[in-house]
């Protein structure tokens, strides 16, 4: 395996961890829009569950950006400038979401809480939706000009397929968030999480099947021929995870449900990686594709960044697990959330 | 207006707002660590309350810093695709390192710090704020690595019109790294110290928690005094010499040296005028600039006449911001040394006007940091990578002026809201003052 492929895998891994970790807190954000009657109690607890973690989860996105910049600078430059306004809007939703959490907890009046919860919920929803939209556009391929730059018109950005994928990613993350929240919340809120999880599971499934068919029919890497073994493995993982989730929600073994949900999220991304490899940005004109070879930085940079990664990431993973464990021993009680 | 100018304005806006939160959070974190250490070891309820109070302020500031910081990571790609493509081989790695080494550390452990008060052991809780402190400091290190490389690029070669990494240690430890790192860290520390001093003075004057205020004011004044003196010497001196030797255009402009000369004078006062860049009503002291720049009164310092006008940075702007920064730095030395004297004599809590002065001075170091940043960034112009890539060649050619204008409007509105809420939160926290220890605190 060459460095370019190794980096493709590392960056894919970082993106996967990002979507699995920030995915659950985005999902919980979306759930806040649908809380039943006693809504502040529900939201208070949902937000408290992600309180210690959402910020750390978002760092995976920053690291993804940093690595993409360091190792595939041309893709970083082309992608972000080519989708200029969509990414600016996405960043603005991230910012609104980020200030909602510290602000909402400051005052305990209905209007104040409603306003910030709405900001938090809508921005989470929009981020999840936009992820699907951007993914759809990357799947369909973009137009690159001679200098490797792209220009995507807003009219092309929003197409039936991209809206479809947007709803799919929203439902997927919503289900994922529900499975995480169900592990941590108090009994009375568990039934809400279970119901939300089951509904979004169904929605996700309805939207996933046609999406996967489109991805597999428009199959540039010739997955069936070149990666049949990997592909079969992914199919098996899909079946196990997707079938287990509703059963897990019903039976109340939420840790396993969350694991299955993470597997489902990771599996979907893995299929995309298989679909793209060795391309990073697929152009409508295949000769202009940006690949892991023509868009990479020099081998020195790949090696230096790899060494830094090998030193830093194991430490990060160890203390991230430590952080989740430390806080997990102290499950929330209603008394905790009342003030 | 063209998209390059608009992109520059947007960058100045987004990083300027972000830097306000960075200045206060990074400046406060070392003092917070000291307070939490004292609270843990002495079990003194005054330190304990101080830890909770400043901890809460720190957490709020940090959260706003994170929120505004996310934009920075992606803005190189959205607005500066030319730069990202040209210099990504060298420039991306420090950013990736910053994420892996620093952001994870600070954001994971700030979660434990928030969650862990009264839930986890004192040792674990203290350890979490220590890790946050280290993470924040490493983060400053890596971003200054990246920015120093833009000022004094090294360790690269140019192949096929793009920068290629040659020697990574030269990229990290470029010539300006250490002077700029210490200069920045110390500057934000002054901001943290004067924030703590001002807030403590307010508590004392309002007769709130005076036992706490006496302790934190002492800590803030003494550490602020040491930091202010160090900022002049050695850190300011190191920075001046570094700029004189590596970025003569920046040095000539900020010091307003019109002609290359030996025994160059320093400007004590002057009003900058453009076309050609010069000063009116100026007062200068001969030899001092040569002494500062090369530690030799007879050394030759390059003036603005050595360069074409389009090689020089904007003169009036950089001259003004630089001198206001230096003036504020001198004021901090005067303020904190007088405060230390009052402390020593035991008069400080009777000197009401001085306590009021400390309260009024809270925003000044934040302003000084902004001025310093404008000086170094505007002073690097017209280059984005000094001597290698012009700013005009760095922007995204596929982004139109209309698009950038749209994003500037969106960012400006959002940042206005963010600033209003931040100030509102901090002011209400300060007015409410430290809370009794028996209450569970949520952030």
Interface residues (C-beta under 8 A of the other chain):
Chain A: X51 X52 X53 X55 X56 X58 X59 X61 X62 X63 X65 X66 X67 X68 X69 X70 X71 X73 X74 X76 X77 X78 X79 X80 X81 X82 X84 X85 X87 X88 X89 X91 X92 X94 X95 X96 X98 X99 X101 X102 X103 X105 X106 X147 X149 X150 X151 X297 X298 X300 X301 X304 X305 X308 X309 X312 X313 X316 X319 X320 X323 X326 X327 X330 X336 X339
Chain B: X59 X60 X63 X64 X66 X67 X68 X70 X71 X73 X74 X76 X77 X78 X79 X81 X82 X84 X85 X87 X88 X89 X90 X91 X92 X93 X95 X96 X97 X98 X99 X100 X101 X103 X104 X105 X107 X108 X109 X110 X111 X112 X114 X115 X116 X119 X120 X124 X131 X164 X165 X166 X168 X396 X397 X398 X399 X403 X406 X407 X410 X411 X414 X418 X421 X425 X428 X439 X440 X442 X443
